[in-house]
């Protein structure tokens, strides 16, 4: 597996990397790239933050599952 034509981790691979869905070999390849590429380091950090926020929102949803849908919708838009 190689880098995309611009020399950075392709978006689909980045998503799989952050979600820990790559094979061990592919993960090792991209980890080597991340050692030298600040652009991809920033992209991974942003993707990690996004995943953290989504997981937090999902946990809050599970906690408030007993609320009626209109109340939950109002709470999430406040």
Secondary structure, DSSP 8 states (H G I E B T S, - for coil): ----TTSS--HHHHHHHHTT-S-HHHHHHHHHHHHH-HHHHHHHHHHHHHHHHHHHHHHHHHHTTTS-HHHHHHHHT-
